[in-house]
């Protein structure tokens, strides 16, 4: 039986703010209101503190970051993030998932959803035979929105306290020098979106099955990340299970990580039936846009288009 999650008392959170940080939060909020950037129905203190932490509680820098975030949400994808989430179709998903395996799988010892990407087996030739970089980035943003508005609230209810971060596993098993440069370019684009518009959402990251060549690659990646993020990342070779099981209960880890969970695919408090009011069909029905008709030129939706 999996024990109840343990709450982390981390600095810069609503429950751990110093008096100075509380004053800065109020100042930040007033600055946003003055520029008509604050929407009380959407921008709670947890969200504002994520932007403040990302800019070391510097109000002017956090305000600039938040302003860019609001502008990006209105313009992304040509129609804005909110509309994309409602209207987005991704019929190429079955093919993409086969050649770019990733999923959320239960929660770690601190109640955070576990996100797993098998970087080493990504085949971008197959992925981009049925889609393109723009559509892949949109799909990632839709998934970020699903994380923020669906998975994390469910995890918070399950834990009994606020959850706003995830635990990420990146598996490099099978990665090659020839493939990694293309994968690195793609990951860099996704990482930029995460850092700029979804800050402070990484709780812990394990990069497992790291080959020797990755040491040099990490020196290229490291400058793109802030110091706080870098300190959350651990690199582990093949003997990684002891380390990840310090953060993830073995019964919640899937078999591919050496765990006992036999559940497959996307599963957690948001859709396993343990939380009242979940699953929510407006989020689960995003899967309805995932087609299965694969032709010589990729996946087609039922109306013959490539989706939105």
C-alpha positions, 0 to 999 in steps of 0.5 A, a space after each residue: 500500500 502506498 503511504 500518504 504523500 508528504 508535504 514539502 515546506 519549500 521557500 517562497 510558497 504561500 505558507 512559508 512566505 516571509 513578511 518581506 515576501 508577503 509585501 512583495 506579493 501584494 506590490 506585484 499584484 498592485 503593479 499588475 492591476 495598474 497595467 490591467 494584467 491581473 484577472 482575479 478569477 484566473 491569477 491566484 497567489 500560487 500563480 503569482 508566486 511562481 513568477 516571483 520565484 522565477 525572478 527572485 522576487 524582483 517585482 519589475 522583472 516578474 512583471 515583465 515576465 508576466 506581461 510577456 506571458 499574458 501577451 503570449 497566451 493571447 497570440 500563441 497558435 494564431 488564436 490564443 491558448 484558451 481557444 486552442 485548448 477548446 478547439 485543438 485536434 491532434 489526429 496524428 497522436 497515435 503515430 506520434 505516441 508510438 515514436 515519441 513515448 511519454 506519459 503521466 503515471 501516478 504520483 511521487 512521495 510528495 503527491 506530484 504527478 510523475 511525467 516520463 519521457 523516453 528520449 532515447 527511442 524518439 524517432 523524429 523522422 517518423 514523428 515529422 512524417 505525420 506532423 510538424 514542429 509547430 503542431 508538436 509545440 501546440 500539442 505540448 502547450 495543450 498538455 501543459 494546460 491540462 497539467 495546470 487545470 486538470 492533473 495538478 488540481 486532482 493531485 492537490 485534492 488527493 494529497 490534501 495540500 496544494 500541488 503545483 509541480 511535477 516529478 519528471 523522468 527522462 530516459 536516455 536509454 538507446 540515445 545515439 549521437 546522430 539522433 540526439 542533435 535533432 532531439 536536442 533542438 526539439 527539446 530546446 523549443 519545448 523547454 523555452 515554453 516551459 521556462 518562459 510561460 510555465 515557470 517553477 513547475 518542475 519539482 524534481 527531474 531524474 535523467 536516467 540511463 545517461 551515456 558518457 557522451 551526455 556530459 558534453 551535451 549537458 554543458 550545452 543545455 545547462 546555460 539555457 536553464 536557471 540555477 534553481 532548475 539546474 539544482 533540481 536535476 540529477 543524472 543517473 546511469 543504469 543503476 538508477 532505481 535506488 535513487 528514484 525510489 527515494 522520491 517515487 514509491 516503488 508501487 507507483 513506478 511503472 515496470 519500465 522504471 523497475 517499479 511494481 505498477 502494472 498500469 499502462 499509459 496516462 493514469 493518476 488521481 485525475 482519472 483513476 476514479 479515486 477523486 470525487 468529480 474526476 475524471 472530467 470529460 472536458 479534459 478526457 475528451 481531448 483524446 477524441 481528437 486523436 485519430 487512427 487513420 494512417 495513410 502514406 502522407 500521415 494521419 487524417 481526421 474524419 473530415 479529411 483534414 489534418 486537424 486544426 
